[in-house]
Amino acid sequence: MPVEINTQTKRCILVEQDMRCEGAAADIRISTDDQLRMSIAELNGHRVPITEAEADALTVAGAVDGRHHIKASVPGSII
């Protein structure tokens, strides 16, 4: 799981391979990566792909939610 959340202190750790980035939940911005077609958590210049469940948990902890919906623009698209 690339996200660790301490609900009491509202501090979070984003984990990706050998990188661990810790900060306040309020300093995390969640956005949508259109190419990956998934959410990304950004903290201190680090971007970590996350699930929608992790994105929702981060927003409950206080992260900024900047996600948008990806719409099908090509006939036959899977989204």
C-alpha positions in Angstrom: 0.0 0.0 0.0 1.7 3.3 -1.1 -0.2 5.4 1.5 0.1 5.3 5.3 -2.2 7.6 7.2 -2.1 8.4 10.9 -5.7 9.5 11.6 -4.8 11.0 15.0 -2.0 13.3 13.9 -3.3 13.8 10.3 0.2 12.9 9.0 0.7 10.7 6.0 3.5 8.8 4.3 3.6 8.2 0.5 5.6 5.1 -0.4 6.9 4.2 -3.9 9.8 1.7 -4.3 12.7 3.1 -2.3 11.1 6.5 -1.6 9.2 7.5 1.5 7.8 11.0 1.7 6.1 12.2 4.9 4.0 15.2 5.6 0.8 16.7 6.8 -2.3 15.4 5.0 -3.2 19.1 4.2 0.0 19.4 2.2 -1.0 16.5 -0.1 -2.7 17.3 -3.4 -4.6 14.5 -5.2 -4.9 14.9 -8.9 -5.9 12.8 -11.9 -3.2 11.6 -14.3 -5.0 11.4 -17.7 -2.3 9.2 -19.3 -2.2 6.7 -16.4 -6.0 7.0 -16.0 -5.7 7.0 -12.2 -5.2 9.3 -9.2 -1.9 10.6 -8.1 -0.9 11.9 -4.7 1.7 14.7 -4.7 3.8 15.8 -1.7 7.0 17.8 -1.8 7.4 17.3 -5.5 7.0 13.5 -5.3 4.1 11.9 -7.3 2.8 8.5 -6.3 0.0 6.6 -8.1 -2.8 5.6 -5.7 -6.1 3.8 -5.8 -9.4 5.6 -5.6 -9.9 4.2 -2.1 -6.5 5.6 -1.0 -7.5 9.0 -2.6 -10.7 9.0 -0.7 -8.9 8.2 2.6 -6.4 11.0 2.0 -9.2 13.5 1.4 -10.9 12.4 4.7 -7.6 13.0 6.4 -7.4 16.6 4.9 -5.7 16.3 1.6 -6.7 18.7 -1.2 -8.8 16.9 -3.8 -8.1 18.1 -7.3 -9.3 15.0 -9.2 -11.5 15.2 -12.3 -13.5 12.6 -14.2 -12.0 11.2 -17.4 -14.7 11.0 -20.1 -14.7 8.9 -23.2 -13.8 11.0 -26.2 -13.3 8.2 -28.8 -16.1 5.8 -29.9 -15.6 2.4 -28.4 -13.4 3.7 -25.5 -13.5 1.5 -22.4 -14.2 4.5 -20.2 
